[in-house]
Structures are given as C-alpha cells and as structure tokens.
Amino acid sequence: MVVSEAKTRVWEEFGEAIEKDYQTASGKFWQTVRHLRRDKQLSANTIYGGGGELLVSTGDIVGRWKEYFEDLLNPTDTPSVEEPEAEDSEVDSFITQAEVTEVVQQLLGGKAPGVDEIHPEYLKSLDDVGLSWLTRLCNIAWRSGTVPLDWATGVVAPLFKKGDQRVCSNYRGITLLSLPGKVYSRVLERRVRPLVKPRIQEEQCGFRPSRGTLDQLYTLHRELEGSWEFAQPVHMCFVDLEKAFDRVPRGILWEVLLEYGVRGPLLRAVRSLYNRSRSLVRIDS
C-alpha cells in the first residue's frame, strides 16, 4: 500500500513538472515525451473501453481514443450569432508583411509541428520573398473568411497525468497545430487584444502578458496578512471546472467578442479558425 501511494505521488509530481515544461521549456517537454514513448508504452498497449472492458487490439484502442476525444471536444451548443453591420476600421485592413514578420520572429524554436510537418525553424529562416508569400496566404484567408484545412486540424497527443494509465480521462490531450496557422491566429490575436483590453477586469491575470499565478499568490498573501493583523475573518473560494477549456460554448464566445467590439472581417476571421476544426489522435508516434 505504501509503495503504491509513493508511486502515485511520484507520477503526480512528474505530471505537474512536465506540464510546467510544456508552458515554459518546450524543448525539454518534447524530449521527455519522446523518452516516455520509447520506454513506457503501456498507455497505448491497453486501455479501458467506454463500458469498462479492457481493450488490447490496436484498432479497438484507436477507436476508443477517437470516441473519448469526440465526446470531450465536439461542441454541444453552437448557436448562430447575428452580426450587425460594421464600418471599416484599422483592425479590418489587410494583413501587412510587418505584422507577419514580427510574429514569425517571436516563434520559439524546438516546437513540434502540426499535421503539415512545418517546423518553426522553417518559418524563421524565410527571407523577404518567403515572408511575402506567407503574408499573401494570410490575406487569402482574411479575404475569403476561411482557412486551409491543415490550419484547422490539430494533432492530439494524449499525455498521462495521474491515476490508472488505462483510463482515458487520466490523460491530458496536447494539441499540435500548424505553425503557419499559428502565425495567422497570432496576427488576429494582436488585433483583437486592444479592443478587448479595456473591458477586462484589472484582477484578471490568466491569459494576460506579464501576469500569472505568482501575481495572484502575492495578492492573496497580502490580503491574508492584512486580515490577520486586524483579526478579520478570511473567506476564500476555489473553483475547479472539469475540462473547462475543452467545453467552452463557441456561440457564447462570438457573442462576447461582439459585445467587446470585435466584429466585421476580424470576427469572421477568428470564427474561421473554428468553423472546420477537426482533430487527429496520435498514439505510439
């Protein structure tokens, strides 16, 4: 019993460490993943089916992963959004080569490619001619309101977190996206951010530059110190939503963006990244 608990604790700590590497040290993260794939193939060799039966054949295992991620990732509520007419603005102008170049220069090396097998190093080595063609491709997507299918296709690699390695829900799906598609989406994000920033509460630290968990911990620490000093009670509420980011109703996202002032070609471009989105599951490389 003690040995089992120790093993579980070690796996939990390992999962937390590798998740941190995914955010801050991608090279180390993928080196660890490749090592695990070579030395630890249990997760791909046996898996429990939806009814609790143990699956051992490759076909059954692949089918189970497909079933699991279909249930997890497919949107269940996609209401249509009526978009009002909007006047042209600066954020609705064609994408410039300067925008694309700046995003490409900030790409991190060592990132795994998406389904198109284009590595970040390929894009970072482009000269002016290559960058001009990438800019043209982005503008084709911008004008047409649709993106190449490769840009909308994610390769999902199940990464074990903790618990029984034969249970699908004990894995976190890491999605690998097309790097040219990421360039396009980051150009769009840079246009969206100035519009929504004035509407974001000052207390929000998640998904904001130069803010994070440490900022929130510092604020909480100061609040606790002040409360203890004056003998005041402290009430805290921690909410952990299961699979929260996998199940966001997209229709609500479009409504919020409209409310925040994102509309016209810019909103259409953002929605195009999701209109034909699909995922492929990769196991055993």
C-alpha positions in Angstrom: 0.0 0.0 0.0 2.8 2.4 0.9 4.7 1.6 -2.3 1.5 2.2 -4.4 0.9 5.6 -2.7 4.5 6.5 -3.3 4.3 5.6 -7.0 1.1 7.6 -7.3 2.7 10.6 -5.7 5.8 10.4 -7.9 3.6 10.3 -11.0 1.6 13.3 -9.9 4.7 15.3 -9.2 6.1 14.3 -12.6 2.9 15.3 -14.3 3.0 18.7 -12.7 6.6 19.2 -13.7 6.1 18.2 -17.3 3.0 20.4 -17.6 5.2 23.3 -16.4 7.8 22.4 -19.0 5.1 22.5 -21.7 4.4 26.1 -20.9 8.0 27.4 -20.3 10.5 24.9 -21.8 9.0 23.2 -24.8 12.3 21.6 -25.9 12.7 19.8 -22.5 9.0 18.9 -22.7 9.1 17.1 -26.0 12.4 15.4 -25.1 10.7 13.9 -22.1 7.7 12.9 -24.3 9.9 11.1 -26.8 11.7 9.3 -23.9 8.4 8.2 -22.5 7.2 6.9 -25.9 10.4 4.8 -26.2 10.4 3.4 -22.6 6.8 3.4 -21.5 4.2 2.1 -24.0 1.6 0.7 -21.5 -0.8 3.6 -22.2 -1.0 2.7 -25.9 -1.0 -1.1 -25.4 -4.0 -1.4 -23.1 -6.9 0.9 -22.4 -10.4 0.7 -20.9 -13.4 1.0 -23.2 -16.4 3.1 -22.5 -18.1 0.2 -20.8 -15.1 -0.7 -18.6 -13.8 -3.6 -20.7 -10.1 -3.8 -21.3 -9.0 -3.2 -24.9 -5.8 -4.7 -26.3 -6.0 -4.6 -30.1 -4.7 -1.5 -31.9 -7.9 -1.0 -33.7 -10.0 -1.0 -30.6 -7.6 1.3 -28.7 -7.6 3.8 -31.6 -11.4 3.6 -31.7 -11.7 4.3 -28.0 -9.4 7.3 -28.2 -11.4 8.7 -31.1 -14.6 8.1 -29.1 -13.2 9.8 -26.0 -12.0 12.9 -27.7 -15.1 13.2 -29.8 -17.2 13.3 -26.7 -14.7 15.7 -25.0 -14.0 18.2 -27.8 -17.1 18.3 -30.0 -19.2 21.4 -29.2 -22.7 20.7 -28.0 -24.0 24.2 -28.3 -23.2 26.3 -31.3 -26.0 28.9 -31.6 -25.8 31.3 -34.6 -24.8 34.9 -33.9 -26.4 37.7 -35.9 -23.6 40.2 -36.6 -24.5 43.8 -37.1 -23.1 45.8 -40.0 -19.8 47.5 -39.1 -17.8 50.3 -40.6 -14.2 49.5 -41.8 -11.5 50.2 -39.2 -7.8 49.9 -38.9 -8.1 46.3 -37.5 -10.1 45.3 -40.5 -7.4 46.3 -43.1 -5.4 43.7 -44.9 -2.6 41.9 -43.0 0.8 43.5 -43.6 4.1 41.8 -44.0 5.4 43.7 -41.0 2.7 42.0 -38.8 3.6 38.6 -40.1 7.3 39.1 -39.8 7.1 40.3 -36.2 5.0 37.2 -35.2 7.4 34.8 -37.1 10.4 36.3 -35.3 8.8 35.6 -31.9 8.2 31.9 -32.7 10.0 29.6 -30.3 12.3 27.0 -31.8 12.1 23.3 -30.9 8.3 23.3 -31.1 6.7 20.2 -32.5 5.0 20.7 -35.9 1.3 20.2 -36.7 -0.2 17.9 -39.3 1.6 19.8 -42.1 5.0 18.9 -40.6 6.2 22.5 -40.9 8.7 23.3 -38.1 9.1 26.8 -36.6 12.7 26.8 -37.8 11.4 26.6 -41.4 9.4 29.8 -41.0 12.1 31.7 -39.0 14.5 31.0 -41.9 12.3 32.7 -44.5 13.7 35.7 -46.4 11.6 38.6 -47.5 10.3 36.7 -50.5 9.2 33.8 -48.4 7.6 36.1 -45.8 5.7 37.9 -48.6 4.2 34.6 -49.8 3.2 33.7 -46.2 1.6 37.2 -45.9 -0.3 36.6 -49.2 -1.6 33.3 -47.8 -2.8 35.0 -44.6 -4.6 37.6 -46.7 -6.3 35.0 -48.8 -7.6 33.5 -45.6 -8.6 37.0 -44.4 -10.4 38.0 -47.6 -12.2 34.6 -48.0 -13.1 34.1 -44.4 -11.8 30.5 -44.5 -8.5 28.9 -43.7 -6.7 25.9 -45.2 -7.8 22.6 -43.7 -4.3 22.0 -42.3 -4.6 25.2 -40.2 -7.9 23.9 -38.7 -6.5 20.4 -38.0 -5.0 19.6 -34.6 -2.9 16.5 -33.8 -3.8 15.4 -30.2 -1.1 13.6 -28.3 -2.5 12.1 -25.0 -0.2 12.9 -22.1 -0.6 10.9 -18.9 -1.4 12.9 -15.8 -2.1 10.6 -12.8 -4.1 7.6 -11.8 -4.7 4.4 -13.8 -2.8 4.6 -17.1 -5.5 2.6 -18.8 -8.2 5.2 -18.2 -8.6 7.8 -21.0 -9.7 10.6 -18.6 -6.4 10.4 -16.8 -4.7 11.8 -19.8 -4.4 15.4 -21.0 -4.6 16.0 -24.7 -1.8 18.2 -26.0 -2.9 19.6 -29.4 -0.2 20.3 -32.0 -1.3 23.0 -34.5 0.0 24.1 -37.9 2.7 26.7 -37.4 1.6 28.9 -40.4 -1.9 28.7 -38.9 -0.5 29.8 -35.6 1.2 32.8 -37.2 -2.2 33.8 -38.7 -4.0 33.3 -35.4 -1.5 35.4 -33.5 -1.8 38.2 -36.0 -5.6 38.1 -35.4 -5.0 38.0 -31.6 -2.8 41.1 -31.8 -5.7 42.9 -33.5 -8.3 41.6 -31.0 -6.3 42.4 -27.8 -6.5 46.3 -28.0 -10.3 46.1 -28.5 -11.0 43.8 -25.5 -8.3 45.0 -23.1 -10.3 48.0 -21.8 -13.1 45.6 -20.9 -11.0 43.1 -18.9 -11.1 43.4 -15.1 -7.8 44.5 -13.5 -7.9 41.5 -11.2 -7.7 39.0 -14.1 -4.2 37.6 -14.5 -4.9 34.5 -16.6 -4.0 34.7 -20.3 -2.6 38.2 -20.0 1.0 39.2 -20.7 3.4 39.7 -17.8 0.8 38.3 -15.3 0.3 34.9 -13.8 -0.1 32.7 -10.8 2.7 34.4 -8.8 0.8 37.7 -9.1 -2.3 36.2 -7.6 -0.4 34.4 -4.9 1.2 37.7 -3.9 -2.2 39.5 -3.8 -3.6 36.6 -1.7 -0.7 36.8 0.7 -1.1 40.5 1.2 -4.8 40.1 1.9 -4.2 37.3 4.4 -1.5 39.4 6.2 -3.9 42.4 6.5 -6.7 40.2 7.7 -4.6 38.5 10.4 -3.2 41.8 11.6 -6.7 43.2 12.3 -8.1 39.8 13.3 -10.6 39.8 10.4 -12.0 36.6 9.0 -10.9 35.5 5.5 -13.3 33.7 3.1 -11.8 32.1 0.0 -13.5 30.1 -2.8 -11.6 27.9 -5.2 -13.4 26.7 -8.3 -12.0 24.0 -10.5 -14.2 23.3 -13.5 -13.6 19.9 -15.1 -12.4 20.1 -18.7 -13.3 23.8 -18.7 -11.3 24.9 -21.7 -12.4 21.8 -23.7 -16.1 22.6 -23.4 -16.5 26.3 -24.0 -19.7 27.0 -26.0 -18.3 28.8 -29.0 -21.6 30.6 -29.7 -21.2 32.4 -26.4 -17.6 33.4 -27.3 -18.8 35.1 -30.5 -21.5 37.0 -28.5 -18.9 38.2 -26.0 -16.5 39.3 -28.8 -19.3 41.2 -30.4 -20.1 42.9 -27.1 -16.5 43.8 -26.7 -16.4 45.5 -30.1 -14.9 42.7 -32.3 -16.9 42.5 -35.5 -16.8 42.6 -39.2 -13.8 40.9 -41.1 -11.9 40.5 -37.8 -14.7 38.5 -36.1 -15.2 36.5 -39.3 -11.5 35.6 -39.4 -11.5 34.5 -35.8 -14.5 32.3 -36.4 -12.9 30.8 -39.5 -10.3 29.1 -37.3 -13.0 27.0 -35.7 -15.6 26.6 -38.5 -13.9 23.4 -39.9 -11.8 22.5 -36.9 -11.0 18.8 -36.5 -8.6 16.7 -34.5 -6.5 13.6 -35.1 -5.3 11.4 -32.2 -1.7 10.3 -32.3 -0.6 7.3 -30.2 2.7 5.3 -30.5 4.0 8.0 -32.7 
